[in-house]
Amino acid sequence: MMQLLERQRAYFRTGATLPIKFRIDALKKLKKVITDRTEDICAALREDLGKSGTESYMSEIGMTLSEINFMINRIPDLAREKGVATPMSQFKARSYVKKSPYGCVLVMSPWNYPFMLTLDPVVDAVAAGNTVIAKPSAYSPATSRLLSEIIAQAFIPEHVSTVLGGRGENARLLDMPFDKIFFTGSVAVGKEVMRKAAERLIPVTLELGGKSPCIVDKTAKIEVAARRIVFGKYLNCGQTCVAPDYILVHESIKDKLLEALKEQIVAQYGEFPLENADYGKIISKKHYDRIISLIDENKVCFGGETDEKNLRISPTIMDKVTRADAVMGEEIFGPVLPIMIYTDLDAVIDDINSHPSPLALYIFSEDKKAVEKVTTMCSFGGGCVNDTIIHLATTEMGFGGVGASGMGAYHGEEGFWCFTHKKSIVDKSTAFDMPVRYQPYTDKKFKMIKLFMH
């Protein structure tokens, strides 16, 4: 692995990755490989996570292609030098910002959206002119193997390459002198990534997680809210970093919302979700057992069916949940939806802010003042009003966490900046030199400096 990094560093230093045409051509080739191998990608995702072809394209392949298309169209503009105003005190000079890649980048990705969460940051890093080593998760072996093939088809190894393996490979990679590390995964592993990066002062972007709340107030359109919550919560069997983790519903509409949620689960997944071929599975026995341990059978009011052999858990709702329940002690990352009630929105805001900042927050409300209060007062990475999870499906906004849910952002323009260093440069004329800044200092010089810098 160290030899691979050294080869990439030598390649980067030749300047081969810097020309705009090179970057665009590389992304066009990747796009063609992805398009040609769409069926293979869907098959790998079904093998690892039980995803349907539609879900695979909607939430992984299509989003990756959108990111590629954005970068192909915008690289010339994003990479261009930007002139800025020069203060009078520095006359005569030209000031500008030069966009430069970091160099050799490590992208470490998770298993829940293994295709998109590997290639989106790779696309952004390539667009910015870097070389990349991608390390996909060992928990999604079929997709990781295919990613290795796709990257090998689209790039030469000196430009972009893949390292497969588990914890041993992760540890060795984190001991290597990369110029930037991009990590998506758990908070616990994110801390280790940051600790290792700190030893070499390597900049990091961390996309983590957290318990993302979903507030449903008494003005919400209940049928719409239920439909959109069920979609966002049970997509990929709840194994989505921005899935609504739990609901905070006003007590006056709790029963109506609960019935609507049950109806929507049946409408979207059928009366017997475990028999639905398009409903996925939990990634591993370890994660299956962890999710099962969070379910209190006495509080299950819908679902709760399991299939240990095939690692499947039906869409489940738990009612009358409190902060003391095990299901509220950690990010669920599975198809279990706890419901808690509230009466006072200010108390809800205080409760959310008394816990680590979540990656996402959702509010369903027709009360614009309530929406403004929640989105202003609560700390969270991003979110939606009257919908769930779709805020990350746009290249026009950055996506990222805050506090315990992560640092830094990517997607679209923010993705380009994520892997770019902006050099501030002043190009000073040599035609003449203003003596005011040089010693010996005089009262006249002092007055001139005050005039220029006031």
Secondary structure, 3 states (H helix, E strand, C coil): CHHHHHHHHHHHHCCCCCCHHHHHHHHHHHHHHHHHCHHHHHHHHHHHHCCCHHHHHHHHHHHHHHHHHHHHHHHHHHCCCEEECCCHHHCCEEEEEEEEECCEEEEECCCCCCCHHHHHHHHHHHHCCCEEEEECCCCCHHHHHHHHHHHHHHCCCCCEEECCCCHHHHHHHHCCCCCEEEEECCHHHHHHHHHHHHHHCCCEEEECCCCCEEEECCCCCHHHHHHHHHHHHHHHHHCCCCCCCEEEEEHHHHHHHHHHHHHHHHHHHCCCHHHCCCCCCCCCHHHHHHHHHHCCHHHEEECCCEECCCCEECCEEECCCCCCCHHHCCCCCCCEEEEEEECCHHHHHHHHHCCCCCCEEEEECCCHHHHHHHHHHCCCCEEEECCCCHHHCCCCCCECCCHHHEECCECHHHHHHHCEEEEEEEEECCCCCCHHHCCCCCHHHHHHHHHHHC
